[in-house]
Structure formats: structure tokens, C-alpha cells
Amino acid sequence: MPFKTQEQMRQYQANWMWRRRAAWIVENGPCNWCGNRQDLRVVYKDPTDKVIRVLAIWSRRDEVRKELLALCMVLCSDCAKQKRRDERRATT
């Protein structure tokens, strides 16, 4: 599909990545800690395994994306915040 503008192409790509992310969250949700089904996030299980930002995972080819997502889990926003607090406490 030809795009008339760069903005149209960027919007198409953003929607495409959002759909990939949403599908993975549906397959791997709800929140792994509390079972919540709203405001879900993808986070690394172990922060030392972080290779790239989670946001960048969705544009990778299938093999790479699967390897990176194997290091991740789904958490709701509250549990993700708690996980970050716990990680910060562990490093201090």
C-alpha cells in the first residue's frame, strides 16, 4: 500500500506494532502477580537481562522478538511499579 506522506507511514507502523503488542499481552496476560486484566505492561522478569527497551521489541523480526519476549512478563501498572521499587531497594 503506497503512502502519500511520511506521517501516514509512521501511523501505519505504530498501529502495526501496537497490534503485535496487544496480541502478545492477550496471550500472556493477565498480570502475572495479581491477575488484574487492566492497564497491562510488558516488563523484563530480571532487569539484568534487559537488552533493549521493551518498546523496541515489537519491531524486531519474529525469532529475535520471541527470544526477547521469553525474558519478559505481563504486569499491571501497580505491580510493575512495585517490582521497580523492589528492584531499587535490592540494589541499594
PyMOL Python script that loads the backbone (N, CA, C, O; Angstrom):
from pymol import cmd

cmd.read_pdbstr("""\
ATOM      1  N   MET A   1       0.840  -1.172   0.000  1.00  0.00           N
ATOM      2  CA  MET A   1       0.000   0.000   0.000  1.00  0.00           C
ATOM      3  C   MET A   1       0.888   1.239   0.000  1.00  0.00           C
ATOM      4  O   MET A   1       1.654   1.447   0.941  1.00  0.00           O
ATOM      5  N   PRO A   2       0.798   2.055  -1.030  1.00  0.00           N
ATOM      6  CA  PRO A   2       1.617   3.264  -1.063  1.00  0.00           C
ATOM      7  C   PRO A   2       1.066   4.320  -0.100  1.00  0.00           C
ATOM      8  O   PRO A   2      -0.144   4.485   0.055  1.00  0.00           O
ATOM      9  N   PHE A   3       1.982   5.012   0.523  1.00  0.00           N
ATOM     10  CA  PHE A   3       1.602   6.075   1.457  1.00  0.00           C
ATOM     11  C   PHE A   3       1.858   7.422   0.799  1.00  0.00           C
ATOM     12  O   PHE A   3       2.856   7.610   0.104  1.00  0.00           O
ATOM     13  N   LYS A   4       0.955   8.342   1.024  1.00  0.00           N
ATOM     14  CA  LYS A   4       1.103   9.659   0.435  1.00  0.00           C
ATOM     15  C   LYS A   4       2.069  10.523   1.231  1.00  0.00           C
ATOM     16  O   LYS A   4       2.731  11.398   0.675  1.00  0.00           O
ATOM     17  N   THR A   5       2.148  10.274   2.539  1.00  0.00           N
ATOM     18  CA  THR A   5       3.030  11.082   3.372  1.00  0.00           C
ATOM     19  C   THR A   5       3.802  10.197   4.345  1.00  0.00           C
ATOM     20  O   THR A   5       3.426   9.053   4.598  1.00  0.00           O
ATOM     21  N   GLN A   6       4.872  10.740   4.877  1.00  0.00           N
ATOM     22  CA  GLN A   6       5.658  10.052   5.911  1.00  0.00           C
ATOM     23  C   GLN A   6       4.808   9.825   7.153  1.00  0.00           C
ATOM     24  O   GLN A   6       4.924   8.796   7.818  1.00  0.00           O
ATOM     25  N   GLU A   7       3.958  10.791   7.454  1.00  0.00           N
ATOM     26  CA  GLU A   7       3.102  10.674   8.637  1.00  0.00           C
ATOM     27  C   GLU A   7       2.152   9.486   8.518  1.00  0.00           C
ATOM     28  O   GLU A   7       1.918   8.786   9.503  1.00  0.00           O
ATOM     29  N   GLN A   8       1.607   9.252   7.337  1.00  0.00           N
ATOM     30  CA  GLN A   8       0.740   8.094   7.127  1.00  0.00           C
ATOM     31  C   GLN A   8       1.512   6.799   7.354  1.00  0.00           C
ATOM     32  O   GLN A   8       0.995   5.861   7.961  1.00  0.00           O
ATOM     33  N   MET A   9       2.740   6.750   6.869  1.00  0.00           N
ATOM     34  CA  MET A   9       3.561   5.559   7.043  1.00  0.00           C
ATOM     35  C   MET A   9       3.887   5.336   8.525  1.00  0.00           C
ATOM     36  O   MET A   9       3.805   4.209   9.012  1.00  0.00           O
ATOM     37  N   ARG A  10       4.254   6.394   9.236  1.00  0.00           N
ATOM     38  CA  ARG A  10       4.550   6.284  10.670  1.00  0.00           C
ATOM     39  C   ARG A  10       3.325   5.818  11.453  1.00  0.00           C
ATOM     40  O   ARG A  10       3.439   4.990  12.357  1.00  0.00           O
ATOM     41  N   GLN A  11       2.175   6.341  11.109  1.00  0.00           N
ATOM     42  CA  GLN A  11       0.938   5.958  11.791  1.00  0.00           C
ATOM     43  C   GLN A  11       0.627   4.483  11.538  1.00  0.00           C
ATOM     44  O   GLN A  11       0.232   3.766  12.458  1.00  0.00           O
ATOM     45  N   TYR A  12       0.801   4.031  10.306  1.00  0.00           N
ATOM     46  CA  TYR A  12       0.579   2.630   9.977  1.00  0.00           C
ATOM     47  C   TYR A  12       1.518   1.735  10.784  1.00  0.00           C
ATOM     48  O   TYR A  12       1.089   0.726  11.344  1.00  0.00           O
ATOM     49  N   GLN A  13       2.793   2.104  10.842  1.00  0.00           N
ATOM     50  CA  GLN A  13       3.765   1.305  11.585  1.00  0.00           C
ATOM     51  C   GLN A  13       3.459   1.289  13.077  1.00  0.00           C
ATOM     52  O   GLN A  13       3.585   0.246  13.717  1.00  0.00           O
ATOM     53  N   ALA A  14       3.062   2.415  13.637  1.00  0.00           N
ATOM     54  CA  ALA A  14       2.715   2.482  15.053  1.00  0.00           C
ATOM     55  C   ALA A  14       1.517   1.584  15.356  1.00  0.00           C
ATOM     56  O   ALA A  14       1.512   0.874  16.362  1.00  0.00           O
ATOM     57  N   ASN A  15       0.516   1.612  14.502  1.00  0.00           N
ATOM     58  CA  ASN A  15      -0.654   0.749  14.695  1.00  0.00           C
ATOM     59  C   ASN A  15      -0.286  -0.718  14.568  1.00  0.00           C
ATOM     60  O   ASN A  15      -0.791  -1.546  15.326  1.00  0.00           O
ATOM     61  N   TRP A  16       0.574  -1.053  13.635  1.00  0.00           N
ATOM     62  CA  TRP A  16       1.015  -2.425  13.418  1.00  0.00           C
ATOM     63  C   TRP A  16       1.751  -2.949  14.655  1.00  0.00           C
ATOM     64  O   TRP A  16       1.505  -4.075  15.086  1.00  0.00           O
ATOM     65  N   MET A  17       2.648  -2.147  15.226  1.00  0.00           N
ATOM     66  CA  MET A  17       3.376  -2.567  16.423  1.00  0.00           C
ATOM     67  C   MET A  17       2.442  -2.650  17.628  1.00  0.00           C
ATOM     68  O   MET A  17       2.589  -3.547  18.458  1.00  0.00           O
ATOM     69  N   TRP A  18       1.490  -1.734  17.734  1.00  0.00           N
ATOM     70  CA  TRP A  18       0.541  -1.774  18.832  1.00  0.00           C
ATOM     71  C   TRP A  18      -0.280  -3.062  18.776  1.00  0.00           C
ATOM     72  O   TRP A  18      -0.539  -3.671  19.813  1.00  0.00           O
ATOM     73  N   ARG A  19      -0.692  -3.481  17.583  1.00  0.00           N
ATOM     74  CA  ARG A  19      -1.461  -4.721  17.444  1.00  0.00           C
ATOM     75  C   ARG A  19      -0.622  -5.930  17.840  1.00  0.00           C
ATOM     76  O   ARG A  19      -1.136  -6.851  18.474  1.00  0.00           O
ATOM     77  N   ARG A  20       0.655  -5.944  17.479  1.00  0.00           N
ATOM     78  CA  ARG A  20       1.560  -7.025  17.889  1.00  0.00           C
ATOM     79  C   ARG A  20       1.656  -7.103  19.403  1.00  0.00           C
ATOM     80  O   ARG A  20       1.560  -8.181  19.988  1.00  0.00           O
ATOM     81  N   ARG A  21       1.848  -5.949  20.029  1.00  0.00           N
ATOM     82  CA  ARG A  21       1.970  -5.869  21.484  1.00  0.00           C
ATOM     83  C   ARG A  21       0.679  -6.345  22.149  1.00  0.00           C
ATOM     84  O   ARG A  21       0.716  -7.156  23.075  1.00  0.00           O
ATOM     85  N   ALA A  22      -0.452  -5.845  21.679  1.00  0.00           N
ATOM     86  CA  ALA A  22      -1.741  -6.199  22.271  1.00  0.00           C
ATOM     87  C   ALA A  22      -2.000  -7.701  22.159  1.00  0.00           C
ATOM     88  O   ALA A  22      -2.500  -8.310  23.104  1.00  0.00           O
ATOM     89  N   ALA A  23      -1.669  -8.298  21.029  1.00  0.00           N
ATOM     90  CA  ALA A  23      -1.873  -9.731  20.849  1.00  0.00           C
ATOM     91  C   ALA A  23      -1.010 -10.534  21.825  1.00  0.00           C
ATOM     92  O   ALA A  23      -1.476 -11.521  22.394  1.00  0.00           O
ATOM     93  N   TRP A  24       0.242 -10.117  22.022  1.00  0.00           N
ATOM     94  CA  TRP A  24       1.124 -10.829  22.946  1.00  0.00           C
ATOM     95  C   TRP A  24       0.617 -10.704  24.382  1.00  0.00           C
ATOM     96  O   TRP A  24       0.658 -11.670  25.144  1.00  0.00           O
ATOM     97  N   ILE A  25       0.147  -9.529  24.746  1.00  0.00           N
ATOM     98  CA  ILE A  25      -0.372  -9.334  26.103  1.00  0.00           C
ATOM     99  C   ILE A  25      -1.609 -10.197  26.329  1.00  0.00           C
ATOM    100  O   ILE A  25      -1.761 -10.778  27.404  1.00  0.00           O
ATOM    101  N   VAL A  26      -2.487 -10.293  25.350  1.00  0.00           N
ATOM    102  CA  VAL A  26      -3.676 -11.143  25.481  1.00  0.00           C
ATOM    103  C   VAL A  26      -3.254 -12.598  25.680  1.00  0.00           C
ATOM    104  O   VAL A  26      -3.815 -13.300  26.521  1.00  0.00           O
ATOM    105  N   GLU A  27      -2.273 -13.047  24.912  1.00  0.00           N
ATOM    106  CA  GLU A  27      -1.803 -14.435  25.024  1.00  0.00           C
ATOM    107  C   GLU A  27      -1.108 -14.716  26.353  1.00  0.00           C
ATOM    108  O   GLU A  27      -1.181 -15.837  26.858  1.00  0.00           O
ATOM    109  N   ASN A  28      -0.438 -13.721  26.928  1.00  0.00           N
ATOM    110  CA  ASN A  28       0.402 -13.937  28.108  1.00  0.00           C
ATOM    111  C   ASN A  28      -0.130 -13.279  29.377  1.00  0.00           C
ATOM    112  O   ASN A  28       0.492 -13.387  30.434  1.00  0.00           O
ATOM    113  N   GLY A  29      -1.266 -12.604  29.287  1.00  0.00           N
ATOM    114  CA  GLY A  29      -1.868 -11.960  30.448  1.00  0.00           C
ATOM    115  C   GLY A  29      -2.762 -12.933  31.166  1.00  0.00           C
ATOM    116  O   GLY A  29      -2.870 -14.079  30.730  1.00  0.00           O
ATOM    117  N   PRO A  30      -3.391 -12.554  32.214  1.00  0.00           N
ATOM    118  CA  PRO A  30      -3.405 -11.262  32.873  1.00  0.00           C
ATOM    119  C   PRO A  30      -2.114 -11.026  33.666  1.00  0.00           C
ATOM    120  O   PRO A  30      -1.123 -11.728  33.465  1.00  0.00           O
ATOM    121  N   CYS A  31      -2.130 -10.048  34.556  1.00  0.00           N
ATOM    122  CA  CYS A  31      -0.959  -9.724  35.370  1.00  0.00           C
ATOM    123  C   CYS A  31      -0.447 -10.996  36.042  1.00  0.00           C
ATOM    124  O   CYS A  31      -1.206 -11.714  36.693  1.00  0.00           O
ATOM    125  N   ASN A  32       0.837 -11.264  35.879  1.00  0.00           N
ATOM    126  CA  ASN A  32       1.439 -12.473  36.435  1.00  0.00           C
ATOM    127  C   ASN A  32       1.485 -12.472  37.955  1.00  0.00           C
ATOM    128  O   ASN A  32       1.661 -13.525  38.568  1.00  0.00           O
ATOM    129  N   TRP A  33       1.332 -11.312  38.568  1.00  0.00           N
ATOM    130  CA  TRP A  33       1.405 -11.233  40.031  1.00  0.00           C
ATOM    131  C   TRP A  33       0.037 -11.223  40.688  1.00  0.00           C
ATOM    132  O   TRP A  33      -0.189 -11.956  41.651  1.00  0.00           O
ATOM    133  N   CYS A  34      -0.882 -10.401  40.184  1.00  0.00           N
ATOM    134  CA  CYS A  34      -2.160 -10.231  40.892  1.00  0.00           C
ATOM    135  C   CYS A  34      -3.377 -10.690  40.092  1.00  0.00           C
ATOM    136  O   CYS A  34      -4.471 -10.789  40.648  1.00  0.00           O
ATOM    137  N   GLY A  35      -3.209 -10.970  38.805  1.00  0.00           N
ATOM    138  CA  GLY A  35      -4.326 -11.422  37.989  1.00  0.00           C
ATOM    139  C   GLY A  35      -5.177 -10.319  37.387  1.00  0.00           C
ATOM    140  O   GLY A  35      -6.174 -10.601  36.723  1.00  0.00           O
ATOM    141  N   ASN A  36      -4.800  -9.065  37.610  1.00  0.00           N
ATOM    142  CA  ASN A  36      -5.535  -7.930  37.055  1.00  0.00           C
ATOM    143  C   ASN A  36      -5.484  -7.992  35.527  1.00  0.00           C
ATOM    144  O   ASN A  36      -4.492  -8.443  34.956  1.00  0.00           O
ATOM    145  N   ARG A  37      -6.539  -7.544  34.876  1.00  0.00           N
ATOM    146  CA  ARG A  37      -6.603  -7.574  33.416  1.00  0.00           C
ATOM    147  C   ARG A  37      -6.589  -6.173  32.793  1.00  0.00           C
ATOM    148  O   ARG A  37      -6.766  -6.029  31.583  1.00  0.00           O
ATOM    149  N   GLN A  38      -6.381  -5.145  33.616  1.00  0.00           N
ATOM    150  CA  GLN A  38      -6.417  -3.782  33.092  1.00  0.00           C
ATOM    151  C   GLN A  38      -5.061  -3.107  33.236  1.00  0.00           C
ATOM    152  O   GLN A  38      -4.300  -3.394  34.160  1.00  0.00           O
ATOM    153  N   ASP A  39      -4.779  -2.211  32.311  1.00  0.00           N
ATOM    154  CA  ASP A  39      -3.555  -1.406  32.320  1.00  0.00           C
ATOM    155  C   ASP A  39      -2.310  -2.285  32.391  1.00  0.00           C
ATOM    156  O   ASP A  39      -1.454  -2.103  33.257  1.00  0.00           O
ATOM    157  N   LEU A  40      -2.223  -3.239  31.469  1.00  0.00           N
ATOM    158  CA  LEU A  40      -1.132  -4.215  31.481  1.00  0.00           C
ATOM    159  C   LEU A  40       0.103  -3.676  30.784  1.00  0.00           C
ATOM    160  O   LEU A  40       0.014  -2.912  29.823  1.00  0.00           O
ATOM    161  N   ARG A  41       1.258  -4.090  31.290  1.00  0.00           N
ATOM    162  CA  ARG A  41       2.561  -3.681  30.770  1.00  0.00           C
ATOM    163  C   ARG A  41       3.405  -4.913  30.512  1.00  0.00           C
ATOM    164  O   ARG A  41       3.177  -5.972  31.097  1.00  0.00           O
ATOM    165  N   VAL A  42       4.365  -4.769  29.645  1.00  0.00           N
ATOM    166  CA  VAL A  42       5.365  -5.809  29.417  1.00  0.00           C
ATOM    167  C   VAL A  42       6.647  -5.333  30.089  1.00  0.00           C
ATOM    168  O   VAL A  42       7.139  -4.241  29.805  1.00  0.00           O
ATOM    169  N   VAL A  43       7.181  -6.158  30.979  1.00  0.00           N
ATOM    170  CA  VAL A  43       8.401  -5.808  31.703  1.00  0.00           C
ATOM    171  C   VAL A  43       9.358  -6.994  31.692  1.00  0.00           C
ATOM    172  O   VAL A  43       8.943  -8.147  31.572  1.00  0.00           O
ATOM    173  N   TYR A  44      10.649  -6.686  31.818  1.00  0.00           N
ATOM    174  CA  TYR A  44      11.628  -7.756  31.930  1.00  0.00           C
ATOM    175  C   TYR A  44      11.480  -8.438  33.279  1.00  0.00           C
ATOM    176  O   TYR A  44      11.299  -7.772  34.298  1.00  0.00           O
ATOM    177  N   LYS A  45      11.558  -9.770  33.288  1.00  0.00           N
ATOM    178  CA  LYS A  45      11.487 -10.520  34.543  1.00  0.00           C
ATOM    179  C   LYS A  45      12.668 -10.157  35.428  1.00  0.00           C
ATOM    180  O   LYS A  45      12.511  -9.910  36.624  1.00  0.00           O
ATOM    181  N   ASP A  46      13.836 -10.128  34.835  1.00  0.00           N
ATOM    182  CA  ASP A  46      15.062  -9.791  35.553  1.00  0.00           C
ATOM    183  C   ASP A  46      15.678  -8.580  34.859  1.00  0.00           C
ATOM    184  O   ASP A  46      16.012  -8.659  33.677  1.00  0.00           O
ATOM    185  N   PRO A  47      15.833  -7.468  35.564  1.00  0.00           N
ATOM    186  CA  PRO A  47      16.340  -6.263  34.900  1.00  0.00           C
ATOM    187  C   PRO A  47      17.756  -6.420  34.344  1.00  0.00           C
ATOM    188  O   PRO A  47      18.149  -5.659  33.459  1.00  0.00           O
ATOM    189  N   THR A  48      18.520  -7.374  34.834  1.00  0.00           N
ATOM    190  CA  THR A  48      19.867  -7.571  34.295  1.00  0.00           C
ATOM    191  C   THR A  48      19.835  -8.224  32.915  1.00  0.00           C
ATOM    192  O   THR A  48      20.838  -8.213  32.203  1.00  0.00           O
ATOM    193  N   ASP A  49      18.693  -8.790  32.535  1.00  0.00           N
ATOM    194  CA  ASP A  49      18.538  -9.406  31.206  1.00  0.00           C
ATOM    195  C   ASP A  49      18.166  -8.396  30.133  1.00  0.00           C
ATOM    196  O   ASP A  49      18.103  -8.736  28.952  1.00  0.00           O
ATOM    197  N   LYS A  50      17.920  -7.161  30.538  1.00  0.00           N
ATOM    198  CA  LYS A  50      17.446  -6.150  29.596  1.00  0.00           C
ATOM    199  C   LYS A  50      18.500  -5.882  28.526  1.00  0.00           C
ATOM    200  O   LYS A  50      19.615  -5.451  28.818  1.00  0.00           O
ATOM    201  N   VAL A  51      18.121  -6.146  27.296  1.00  0.00           N
ATOM    202  CA  VAL A  51      18.994  -5.946  26.148  1.00  0.00           C
ATOM    203  C   VAL A  51      18.616  -4.660  25.421  1.00  0.00           C
ATOM    204  O   VAL A  51      19.469  -3.846  25.071  1.00  0.00           O
ATOM    205  N   ILE A  52      17.310  -4.503  25.204  1.00  0.00           N
ATOM    206  CA  ILE A  52      16.774  -3.301  24.571  1.00  0.00           C
ATOM    207  C   ILE A  52      15.515  -2.894  25.317  1.00  0.00           C
ATOM    208  O   ILE A  52      14.971  -3.668  26.104  1.00  0.00           O
ATOM    209  N   ARG A  53      15.059  -1.682  25.067  1.00  0.00           N
ATOM    210  CA  ARG A  53      13.812  -1.241  25.677  1.00  0.00           C
ATOM    211  C   ARG A  53      12.656  -2.097  25.175  1.00  0.00           C
ATOM    212  O   ARG A  53      12.641  -2.529  24.022  1.00  0.00           O
ATOM    213  N   VAL A  54      11.698  -2.334  26.051  1.00  0.00           N
ATOM    214  CA  VAL A  54      10.542  -3.151  25.676  1.00  0.00           C
ATOM    215  C   VAL A  54       9.829  -2.555  24.470  1.00  0.00           C
ATOM    216  O   VAL A  54       9.362  -3.290  23.599  1.00  0.00           O
ATOM    217  N   LEU A  55       9.743  -1.249  24.413  1.00  0.00           N
ATOM    218  CA  LEU A  55       9.079  -0.582  23.295  1.00  0.00           C
ATOM    219  C   LEU A  55       9.685  -0.974  21.947  1.00  0.00           C
ATOM    220  O   LEU A  55       8.976  -1.019  20.942  1.00  0.00           O
ATOM    221  N   ALA A  56      10.971  -1.253  21.916  1.00  0.00           N
ATOM    222  CA  ALA A  56      11.656  -1.578  20.663  1.00  0.00           C
ATOM    223  C   ALA A  56      11.506  -3.043  20.258  1.00  0.00           C
ATOM    224  O   ALA A  56      11.838  -3.401  19.128  1.00  0.00           O
ATOM    225  N   ILE A  57      11.023  -3.881  21.143  1.00  0.00           N
ATOM    226  CA  ILE A  57      10.899  -5.315  20.844  1.00  0.00           C
ATOM    227  C   ILE A  57       9.927  -5.572  19.702  1.00  0.00           C
ATOM    228  O   ILE A  57      10.155  -6.456  18.877  1.00  0.00           O
ATOM    229  N   TRP A  58       8.856  -4.812  19.651  1.00  0.00           N
ATOM    230  CA  TRP A  58       7.757  -5.113  18.726  1.00  0.00           C
ATOM    231  C   TRP A  58       8.127  -4.949  17.261  1.00  0.00           C
ATOM    232  O   TRP A  58       7.445  -5.502  16.398  1.00  0.00           O
ATOM    233  N   SER A  59       9.172  -4.215  16.955  1.00  0.00           N
ATOM    234  CA  SER A  59       9.564  -4.022  15.557  1.00  0.00           C
ATOM    235  C   SER A  59      10.603  -5.043  15.100  1.00  0.00           C
ATOM    236  O   SER A  59      10.999  -5.030  13.935  1.00  0.00           O
ATOM    237  N   ARG A  60      11.044  -5.910  15.973  1.00  0.00           N
ATOM    238  CA  ARG A  60      12.060  -6.911  15.629  1.00  0.00           C
ATOM    239  C   ARG A  60      11.451  -8.067  14.848  1.00  0.00           C
ATOM    240  O   ARG A  60      10.243  -8.296  14.896  1.00  0.00           O
ATOM    241  N   ARG A  61      12.292  -8.783  14.135  1.00  0.00           N
ATOM    242  CA  ARG A  61      11.800  -9.949  13.383  1.00  0.00           C
ATOM    243  C   ARG A  61      11.387 -11.039  14.376  1.00  0.00           C
ATOM    244  O   ARG A  61      11.775 -11.003  15.544  1.00  0.00           O
ATOM    245  N   ASP A  62      10.603 -11.998  13.904  1.00  0.00           N
ATOM    246  CA  ASP A  62       9.962 -12.988  14.771  1.00  0.00           C
ATOM    247  C   ASP A  62      10.923 -13.708  15.719  1.00  0.00           C
ATOM    248  O   ASP A  62      10.651 -13.796  16.916  1.00  0.00           O
ATOM    249  N   GLU A  63      12.037 -14.221  15.206  1.00  0.00           N
ATOM    250  CA  GLU A  63      12.953 -15.010  16.042  1.00  0.00           C
ATOM    251  C   GLU A  63      13.520 -14.167  17.184  1.00  0.00           C
ATOM    252  O   GLU A  63      13.553 -14.605  18.334  1.00  0.00           O
ATOM    253  N   VAL A  64      13.956 -12.978  16.859  1.00  0.00           N
ATOM    254  CA  VAL A  64      14.541 -12.079  17.862  1.00  0.00           C
ATOM    255  C   VAL A  64      13.472 -11.661  18.860  1.00  0.00           C
ATOM    256  O   VAL A  64      13.714 -11.652  20.067  1.00  0.00           O
ATOM    257  N   ARG A  65      12.302 -11.319  18.364  1.00  0.00           N
ATOM    258  CA  ARG A  65      11.213 -10.886  19.240  1.00  0.00           C
ATOM    259  C   ARG A  65      10.842 -12.005  20.221  1.00  0.00           C
ATOM    260  O   ARG A  65      10.625 -11.738  21.403  1.00  0.00           O
ATOM    261  N   LYS A  66      10.767 -13.243  19.748  1.00  0.00           N
ATOM    262  CA  LYS A  66      10.431 -14.364  20.634  1.00  0.00           C
ATOM    263  C   LYS A  66      11.493 -14.566  21.703  1.00  0.00           C
ATOM    264  O   LYS A  66      11.158 -14.833  22.857  1.00  0.00           O
ATOM    265  N   GLU A  67      12.753 -14.446  21.348  1.00  0.00           N
ATOM    266  CA  GLU A  67      13.837 -14.578  22.331  1.00  0.00           C
ATOM    267  C   GLU A  67      13.746 -13.488  23.398  1.00  0.00           C
ATOM    268  O   GLU A  67      13.894 -13.758  24.590  1.00  0.00           O
ATOM    269  N   LEU A  68      13.505 -12.269  22.958  1.00  0.00           N
ATOM    270  CA  LEU A  68      13.415 -11.157  23.903  1.00  0.00           C
ATOM    271  C   LEU A  68      12.180 -11.270  24.784  1.00  0.00           C
ATOM    272  O   LEU A  68      12.250 -11.003  25.984  1.00  0.00           O
ATOM    273  N   LEU A  69      11.057 -11.661  24.206  1.00  0.00           N
ATOM    274  CA  LEU A  69       9.833 -11.770  24.988  1.00  0.00           C
ATOM    275  C   LEU A  69       9.876 -12.935  25.972  1.00  0.00           C
ATOM    276  O   LEU A  69       9.131 -12.940  26.952  1.00  0.00           O
ATOM    277  N   ALA A  70      10.733 -13.918  25.728  1.00  0.00           N
ATOM    278  CA  ALA A  70      10.908 -15.003  26.694  1.00  0.00           C
ATOM    279  C   ALA A  70      11.505 -14.468  28.001  1.00  0.00           C
ATOM    280  O   ALA A  70      11.378 -15.099  29.051  1.00  0.00           O
ATOM    281  N   LEU A  71      12.148 -13.316  27.931  1.00  0.00           N
ATOM    282  CA  LEU A  71      12.737 -12.682  29.113  1.00  0.00           C
ATOM    283  C   LEU A  71      11.751 -11.746  29.811  1.00  0.00           C
ATOM    284  O   LEU A  71      12.089 -11.131  30.823  1.00  0.00           O
ATOM    285  N   CYS A  72      10.545 -11.636  29.278  1.00  0.00           N
ATOM    286  CA  CYS A  72       9.574 -10.661  29.769  1.00  0.00           C
ATOM    287  C   CYS A  72       8.355 -11.331  30.378  1.00  0.00           C
ATOM    288  O   CYS A  72       8.136 -12.533  30.228  1.00  0.00           O
ATOM    289  N   MET A  73       7.570 -10.518  31.069  1.00  0.00           N
ATOM    290  CA  MET A  73       6.296 -10.967  31.618  1.00  0.00           C
ATOM    291  C   MET A  73       5.310  -9.806  31.582  1.00  0.00           C
ATOM    292  O   MET A  73       5.684  -8.659  31.338  1.00  0.00           O
ATOM    293  N   VAL A  74       4.046 -10.126  31.829  1.00  0.00           N
ATOM    294  CA  VAL A  74       2.986  -9.124  31.839  1.00  0.00           C
ATOM    295  C   VAL A  74       2.671  -8.772  33.288  1.00  0.00           C
ATOM    296  O   VAL A  74       2.430  -9.653  34.113  1.00  0.00           O
ATOM    297  N   LEU A  75       2.675  -7.488  33.585  1.00  0.00           N
ATOM    298  CA  LEU A  75       2.270  -6.984  34.898  1.00  0.00           C
ATOM    299  C   LEU A  75       1.322  -5.809  34.703  1.00  0.00           C
ATOM    300  O   LEU A  75       1.410  -5.085  33.711  1.00  0.00           O
ATOM    301  N   CYS A  76       0.420  -5.625  35.655  1.00  0.00           N
ATOM    302  CA  CYS A  76      -0.414  -4.429  35.636  1.00  0.00           C
ATOM    303  C   CYS A  76       0.458  -3.256  36.079  1.00  0.00           C
ATOM    304  O   CYS A  76       1.568  -3.462  36.570  1.00  0.00           O
ATOM    305  N   SER A  77      -0.023  -2.059  35.912  1.00  0.00           N
ATOM    306  CA  SER A  77       0.804  -0.889  36.232  1.00  0.00           C
ATOM    307  C   SER A  77       1.185  -0.857  37.707  1.00  0.00           C
ATOM    308  O   SER A  77       2.315  -0.495  38.033  1.00  0.00           O
ATOM    309  N   ASP A  78       0.269  -1.227  38.614  1.00  0.00           N
ATOM    310  CA  ASP A  78       0.590  -1.220  40.042  1.00  0.00           C
ATOM    311  C   ASP A  78       1.680  -2.228  40.378  1.00  0.00           C
ATOM    312  O   ASP A  78       2.608  -1.907  41.120  1.00  0.00           O
ATOM    313  N   CYS A  79       1.581  -3.428  39.850  1.00  0.00           N
ATOM    314  CA  CYS A  79       2.595  -4.453  40.118  1.00  0.00           C
ATOM    315  C   CYS A  79       3.927  -4.091  39.468  1.00  0.00           C
ATOM    316  O   CYS A  79       4.985  -4.371  40.032  1.00  0.00           O
ATOM    317  N   ALA A  80       3.888  -3.472  38.291  1.00  0.00           N
ATOM    318  CA  ALA A  80       5.125  -3.042  37.633  1.00  0.00           C
ATOM    319  C   ALA A  80       5.830  -1.988  38.478  1.00  0.00           C
ATOM    320  O   ALA A  80       7.054  -2.013  38.605  1.00  0.00           O
ATOM    321  N   LYS A  81       5.068  -1.064  39.055  1.00  0.00           N
ATOM    322  CA  LYS A  81       5.656  -0.052  39.935  1.00  0.00           C
ATOM    323  C   LYS A  81       6.255  -0.702  41.171  1.00  0.00           C
ATOM    324  O   LYS A  81       7.353  -0.341  41.596  1.00  0.00           O
ATOM    325  N   GLN A  82       5.538  -1.662  41.748  1.00  0.00           N
ATOM    326  CA  GLN A  82       6.049  -2.360  42.929  1.00  0.00           C
ATOM    327  C   GLN A  82       7.317  -3.135  42.596  1.00  0.00           C
ATOM    328  O   GLN A  82       8.255  -3.160  43.393  1.00  0.00           O
ATOM    329  N   LYS A  83       7.353  -3.760  41.439  1.00  0.00           N
ATOM    330  CA  LYS A  83       8.538  -4.501  41.006  1.00  0.00           C
ATOM    331  C   LYS A  83       9.737  -3.567  40.902  1.00  0.00           C
ATOM    332  O   LYS A  83      10.834  -3.907  41.345  1.00  0.00           O
ATOM    333  N   ARG A  84       9.531  -2.406  40.324  1.00  0.00           N
ATOM    334  CA  ARG A  84      10.630  -1.429  40.214  1.00  0.00           C
ATOM    335  C   ARG A  84      11.102  -0.950  41.571  1.00  0.00           C
ATOM    336  O   ARG A  84      12.303  -0.795  41.792  1.00  0.00           O
ATOM    337  N   ARG A  85      10.158  -0.710  42.494  1.00  0.00           N
ATOM    338  CA  ARG A  85      10.544  -0.305  43.851  1.00  0.00           C
ATOM    339  C   ARG A  85      11.369  -1.403  44.519  1.00  0.00           C
ATOM    340  O   ARG A  85      12.394  -1.129  45.143  1.00  0.00           O
ATOM    341  N   ASP A  86      10.913  -2.642  44.383  1.00  0.00           N
ATOM    342  CA  ASP A  86      11.646  -3.771  44.977  1.00  0.00           C
ATOM    343  C   ASP A  86      13.042  -3.907  44.392  1.00  0.00           C
ATOM    344  O   ASP A  86      13.997  -4.191  45.114  1.00  0.00           O
ATOM    345  N   GLU A  87      13.163  -3.705  43.083  1.00  0.00           N
ATOM    346  CA  GLU A  87      14.480  -3.795  42.426  1.00  0.00           C
ATOM    347  C   GLU A  87      15.407  -2.673  42.905  1.00  0.00           C
ATOM    348  O   GLU A  87      16.598  -2.892  43.127  1.00  0.00           O
ATOM    349  N   ARG A  88      14.859  -1.498  43.057  1.00  0.00           N
ATOM    350  CA  ARG A  88      15.687  -0.372  43.542  1.00  0.00           C
ATOM    351  C   ARG A  88      16.161  -0.625  44.963  1.00  0.00           C
ATOM    352  O   ARG A  88      17.312  -0.339  45.292  1.00  0.00           O
ATOM    353  N   ARG A  89      15.288  -1.158  45.810  1.00  0.00           N
ATOM    354  CA  ARG A  89      15.677  -1.460  47.198  1.00  0.00           C
ATOM    355  C   ARG A  89      16.774  -2.525  47.231  1.00  0.00           C
ATOM    356  O   ARG A  89      17.680  -2.470  48.062  1.00  0.00           O
ATOM    357  N   ALA A  90      16.682  -3.485  46.325  1.00  0.00           N
ATOM    358  CA  ALA A  90      17.654  -4.583  46.303  1.00  0.00           C
ATOM    359  C   ALA A  90      19.042  -4.098  45.887  1.00  0.00           C
ATOM    360  O   ALA A  90      20.042  -4.704  46.272  1.00  0.00           O
ATOM    361  N   THR A  91      19.119  -3.037  45.124  1.00  0.00           N
ATOM    362  CA  THR A  91      20.407  -2.545  44.647  1.00  0.00           C
ATOM    363  C   THR A  91      21.039  -1.529  45.590  1.00  0.00           C
ATOM    364  O   THR A  91      22.207  -1.175  45.426  1.00  0.00           O
ATOM    365  N   THR A  92      20.293  -1.066  46.559  1.00  0.00           N
ATOM    366  CA  THR A  92      20.865  -0.064  47.492  1.00  0.00           C
ATOM    367  C   THR A  92      21.373  -0.697  48.751  1.00  0.00           C
ATOM    368  O   THR A  92      21.880  -0.001  49.631  1.00  0.00           O
TER     369      THR A  92
END
""", "prot")
cmd.dss("prot")
cmd.show_as("cartoon", "prot")
cmd.util.cbc("prot")
cmd.orient("prot")
